[in-house]
Amino acid sequence: MKRSGVADLPLHGGRVPHWLAHRMAKMGTAIVESIVIRYGRAEFLSRLSDPFWFQALGAVMGMDWHSSGITTSVMGALKRGLDSRSRELGIYICGGRGRHSRNTPNELRAVSDRCGFDGEALVRTSRLTARIDNNAIADGFQIYLHTFVLTADNQWAVVQQGMNDSTGMARRYHWHSSTVRDFTIAPHTAIVGEHQGEIMNLVDREAKPAQAALLETAREKPLVTLQEATRLCLPARHEVHAPDVDLKRLGGVLAV
């Protein structure tokens, strides 16, 4: 298992016009069809997993803004365009942005039933990729878009994106199943983006001692941990401000 790349993009709002979304779906479907016929489904997944190729694909499809919208518009257009031809081309796109991302497990199970795959294994893979980028890597980005691309050969790619409200940036993560590794040991092969200070990467090869310490802490009785943390320093004010809340930690707790 490897994460094949990361891209940092400015976080922009707004929606793609309907006429452009329609053209992007037609253009994207034609490009995917051409790649699959000429090079095969595995090659399409490999290219989709490259953050630079993905950015170029968005520009060719008509979304030439270098912003967060390129991820949502490209994956949305591909999902719409390939939906009616998924069986013909052997490519299925599950998930999406916001509430659509939460429907990924059901969509994966439906595709698995038709293709004879282990649906629960794919659901577990989907959740692990999201949790690793959302929780194991403390880079300040909260995942809000998750798409799982599956082929009839039971190969897959994941394209997901997180946002950082404080910096006004979005970060896109790419995964590819071509190399199977341990989820907890350096699952990525490249990180492409602007340096934004130190982060905590719990899936780095050098993080094994931290992983072991976390597991040991989780196995201990809560009383033991509480006795070691005996001092709590709180502000004089009563209200809770936005900087007081760590959204990534809160999301990790709510996801348990």
Residue pairs with C-beta under 8 A, 6 or more apart in sequence:
1 175
1 177
1 179
1 180
1 181
1 182
1 183
1 187
2 175
2 176
2 178
2 179
2 181
2 187
2 188
2 189
3 129
3 132
3 133
3 173
3 174
3 175
3 176
3 187
3 188
3 189
4 49
4 50
4 51
4 174
4 175
4 176
4 188
4 189
4 190
5 49
5 50
5 51
5 52
5 173
5 174
5 188
5 189
5 190
5 191
5 192
6 51
6 171
6 172
6 173
6 174
6 188
6 190
6 191
6 192
6 193
7 51
7 52
7 54
7 55
7 171
7 172
7 174
7 192
7 193
8 169
8 170
8 171
8 172
8 192
8 193
8 194
8 196
9 66
9 67
9 68
9 70
9 71
9 169
9 170
9 171
9 172
10 66
10 67
10 68
10 168
10 169
10 170
11 67
11 68
11 163
11 164
11 165
11 168
11 169
11 170
12 65
12 67
12 68
12 69
14 69
16 24
16 63
16 69
16 73
20 62
20 63
21 73
21 76
21 77
21 80
23 61
23 62
24 61
24 62
24 63
24 73
24 74
24 77
24 81
25 77
25 78
25 80
25 81
26 81
27 60
27 61
27 62
27 77
28 57
28 61
28 74
28 77
28 78
28 81
28 82
29 78
29 81
29 82
29 85
31 57
31 60
31 61
32 44
32 78
32 81
32 82
32 89
32 91
33 85
33 89
35 43
35 44
35 47
36 44
36 89
36 90
36 91
41 89
41 90
41 91
41 151
41 152
41 153
41 155
42 151
42 153
42 155
42 178
44 91
44 151
45 149
45 151
45 155
45 156
45 157
45 176
45 177
45 178
46 176
46 178
47 53
47 54
47 57
48 54
48 57
48 149
48 157
48 159
48 174
49 157
49 159
49 174
49 175
49 176
49 178
50 174
51 172
51 174
51 190
51 192
52 192
54 71
54 74
54 159
54 172
54 174
55 66
55 70
57 74
58 64
58 70
58 71
58 73
58 74
61 74
61 77
63 69
63 70
63 73
63 74
67 170
68 161
68 163
68 170
68 172
71 145
71 159
71 161
71 170
71 172
72 97
72 145
72 161
75 93
75 96
75 145
75 147
75 159
76 96
76 97
78 93
79 93
79 96
79 147
82 89
82 91
82 92
82 93
83 93
86 92
86 93
87 114
90 151
90 152
90 153
91 149
91 150
91 151
91 152
92 107
92 111
92 149
92 150
92 151
93 147
93 148
93 149
93 150
94 103
94 104
94 107
94 108
94 111
94 126
94 147
94 148
94 149
94 150
95 101
95 103
95 104
95 107
95 126
95 145
95 146
95 147
95 148
96 103
96 145
96 146
96 147
97 144
97 145
98 144
98 145
101 143
101 144
101 145
101 146
101 147
101 160
104 123
104 126
104 146
104 147
104 148
105 123
105 126
105 127
107 148
108 119
108 122
108 123
108 126
108 148
108 150
109 119
109 120
109 123
111 117
111 119
111 150
112 118
112 119
112 122
113 119
115 152
115 154
117 150
117 154
122 148
122 150
122 156
125 156
125 177
126 146
126 148
126 158
128 183
129 146
129 158
129 160
129 173
129 175
130 143
130 146
130 160
131 252
131 255
132 183
132 187
132 203
133 141
133 143
133 160
133 162
133 173
134 142
134 143
134 162
134 248
134 251
134 252
134 255
135 248
135 251
135 252
135 255
136 184
136 201
136 202
136 203
137 199
137 200
137 201
137 202
137 203
138 199
138 200
138 201
138 202
138 248
139 171
139 196
139 199
139 201
140 164
140 166
140 167
140 196
140 199
140 248
141 162
141 163
141 164
141 169
141 170
141 171
142 162
142 163
142 164
142 247
142 248
142 251
143 160
143 161
143 162
144 161
144 162
144 163
145 160
145 161
146 158
146 160
147 158
147 159
147 160
148 156
148 157
148 158
149 156
149 157
149 158
149 159
150 156
155 177
155 178
156 176
156 177
157 174
157 175
157 176
157 177
158 173
158 174
158 175
159 172
159 173
159 174
159 175
160 172
160 173
160 175
161 170
161 171
161 172
161 173
162 170
162 171
162 173
163 169
163 170
163 171
164 170
164 171
167 196
169 194
169 196
171 193
175 187
181 187
183 203
184 202
184 203
184 211
185 203
185 205
185 208
186 203
186 204
186 205
187 203
188 203
201 207
202 210
202 211
202 214
217 225
